[in-house]
């Protein structure tokens, strides 16, 4: 993405809240929380640290020459450059920002990334929208497709409205079929859904962030951020369990395709700090957060073996 600013400017609480009120708050998750890809309920493994290797697993090309991205607001760089706006220049997957060094830049080089990568992600989208994005990606005939979606399926106005796991699975399976019908040889790299509960724990120390959350962001997890009563604790645990279940689906469906590689829970496991979250919403990744996602993806795409 052409850079909009070298570093986000500091805004006063009043200024940010006024801007949000004027534009209107949309629940556009692609949360920047982060960490464990655990695909079991008790998964708390540390971030995977597979190193790049010149001897990839059979059938996997560690140096694809083109990249298409699908997903939600994380992949669109939402709130990374300015308030309530996409900033695809800093996307972890296909961005051109030199500070981020996206996966496409690391794989293709800065000179080729802009012409050999495509971003079909849509802020606010859920898994049910992924088949349409996959169809668009397939038309590019990319050698690699990156997938990061699912946060919006858990980030709803209430726990009751979260996407059922069976529906999540059906949509992801349909997405893979859609891709294979148009691009049978494309490799697929699937990122785990971030740990929304850890995001809540990190962001709740910021008073401005909590005020912005009150305007409607990911209410299933972030509503009443300081409420530690039994009902609030149970609600947050239910959201986390659903994210863990989604990651199990991503892992299992991906394992059925020999050209698909799941990140092993690396994004779920990653412990984002305050500096790696948007200064406007304390929810989506900042430029630095996007760079960390790019590092994780590059490490896993170029690794000799698929992450455990």
Secondary structure as UniProt FT lines:
FT   HELIX           13..23
FT   TURN            41..42
FT   TURN            58..59
FT   STRAND          67..71
FT   TURN            73..79
FT   TURN            83..84
FT   HELIX           88..90
FT   TURN            92..94
FT   TURN            98..100
FT   HELIX           103..108
FT   HELIX           110..113
FT   TURN            114..115
FT   STRAND          117..119
FT   TURN            123..124
FT   HELIX           127..129
FT   HELIX           130..139
FT   TURN            140..141
FT   STRAND          144..148
FT   HELIX           151..154
FT   HELIX           159..161
FT   HELIX           165..182
FT   TURN            184..185
FT   STRAND          187..190
FT   HELIX           196..203
FT   TURN            204..205
FT   HELIX           207..213
FT   TURN            214..216
FT   HELIX           219..222
FT   TURN            223..226
FT   HELIX           230..255
FT   TURN            258..259
FT   STRAND          260..262
FT   TURN            264..265
FT   HELIX           266..269
FT   HELIX           274..276
FT   TURN            279..281
FT   HELIX           287..301
//
